[in-house]
Amino acid sequence: MRPFDLILGNSLIQNVTNFTVWFALLFWAFLETQSVFVTGVVGGVYMVFTASLAIWFGNLVDHHRKKRVMLASSAASLMLYSVAYAARLALPEARMGNEADWPLWVFIMLVMTGVVAGNVRMIALPTLVTALVPEPKRAKANGLVGIVNGAGLVVTSAISGFLVAWGGMQTALLFATGLTALAFAHLWTVTLEEPSPAAQVDGKRKWLGFHETIATISMVPGLFALIMFASFNNLLGGVFMALIDAYGLSLMNVQEWGLLWALASLGLVLSGFVISRTGLGNPVRTLLIVNAIVWSVASVFTLQSSVIALGIGCFIYLFLYPIVEAAEQTALQKLVPYERQGRVFGFAQSVEQIAAPMTAFIVGPLTEFVVIPFMTTGGGARAIGSWYGTGPERGMAVMFTLAGVVGVVTALIALNSRSYRDLSAAYRGESRSDQD
């Protein structure tokens, strides 16, 4: 097998592990506390960790062999999952359901840190696409990456619900430690012929930081605007992260919700297959058009309390999301020099994902303490409750609709901006004078 194929297979194993732990943690936290506030805070803290560490992770990727970085990532996750398992056995069960008690949050932070450690691999993988795949085939290779990520979600979203139902977080963490050990052992045997680590000066590695990363991005007209748009787009991700599990679990039990999410996640696999066969065309235009569709779906799929509508909405969202990711990665892989791609991917991840925790921190408490009462016994219930419905689940639905409407407007504005035209021209190899 080609080294790239082996790396994809290894990434599938680790993705299954990390996604399983993440979904299990969210399911378990909601079921233990019955609090939307807790799931919102958990999602927000995770995104803060991801955003704050992404640039540093990007520097690690650029300054070390990618295989070595990925091995270190798996080793860190393995250690943290093991410690979390021991903590779960040691901490008192009676205090795990109290959202104000410290044992709950100690355990959550241990598990979450193990998942965050796996994010290094998410930055390293697209740089390996650049190193191992010729430029004309990178869009399709990014589609294969989407298949791996999608397949991981299909598996994990189904099994995480069953793991939590059968044995709680103890079972989920045992599963995670076993698969992480397997991923580490397999990656150890893979041979990669990758370029030398970047930024060596006088035989020594020079740690290029924030300012050099900004300079690299500034060299490409419109690239900052693309990252800023993706950041604003992740506001939708913050709403989903804070509310989607609580919304789904308000309509069905944990096993049914895990199974529905698994079926919807087939959209990720199908999307990756389509990209791997057809490519993306102009990835910048594709990214913006697909985003407009994603936001449109978000604005309507919760208008009525329906498991079918929820499933269809999640499927469409999950089908389109990998196209957005692949389009952004394809553009960056062509426009940014390989030796600085880790930092740029890390910076993009940091800036884009800082929007999601801000949304999650706001949306969780806002929904629980303002919007849900508004749609349960307040003015919203009286005004539109006769056709929209009332209750906590309808309060969460309102937040999805509002986020979707704002997103559609933003995507349409971006499609008509000068930054979009500049970046499209840069991708095609045109100068600004060629456009004019």
Number of C-alpha atoms within 10 A of each C-alpha: 5 10 13 18 13 17 20 17 17 19 22 21 20 26 28 26 28 27 22 26 27 23 22 26 25 23 24 22 23 19 18 17 16 15 18 25 25 22 28 31 21 25 26 27 19 20 24 19 18 25 23 17 19 28 25 19 25 27 24 22 30 27 22 14 18 25 22 13 19 27 19 17 22 28 18 18 28 25 14 22 26 19 16 24 21 14 17 23 11 10 14 11 11 8 14 19 18 15 17 11 11 12 20 21 17 15 19 17 16 19 26 24 18 25 26 20 24 24 22 26 23 19 26 24 22 23 23 21 21 22 17 18 16 11 15 10 14 23 29 23 27 29 30 23 27 27 26 24 23 27 22 26 29 25 22 28 27 23 21 33 28 20 22 22 18 13 10 19 24 18 17 26 27 13 17 24 20 14 20 25 17 16 24 20 14 16 19 13 9 14 12 16 10 12 13 13 16 21 16 12 9 7 7 8 13 12 15 15 13 15 9 14 20 14 10 18 22 12 12 16 21 21 23 17 17 22 20 16 16 23 21 20 26 21 24 25 20 28 27 23 25 32 26 19 21 24 22 21 19 16 15 13 13 22 20 16 23 27 20 23 25 25 19 24 29 21 24 29 25 20 23 30 19 19 24 21 13 11 23 22 11 15 22 22 18 16 24 24 17 18 24 21 17 25 25 20 21 27 22 19 22 23 18 14 18 13 15 11 15 22 20 17 20 22 21 20 23 23 24 21 20 26 27 21 16 28 26 22 21 27 21 23 23 17 19 18 13 18 18 23 28 32 29 28 28 29 26 25 24 25 21 22 28 23 24 30 29 18 22 29 22 18 27 28 18 16 24 18 13 14 23 24 18 20 27 19 13 15 12 20 21 14 11 12 17 9 10 17 20 22 16 20 21 25 23 27 27 20 22 23 20 15 21 24 17 16 25 21 13 18 22 14 12 19 17 10 12 13 17 21 18 20 24 21 19 19 19 11 11 13 13 13 6 8 10 5
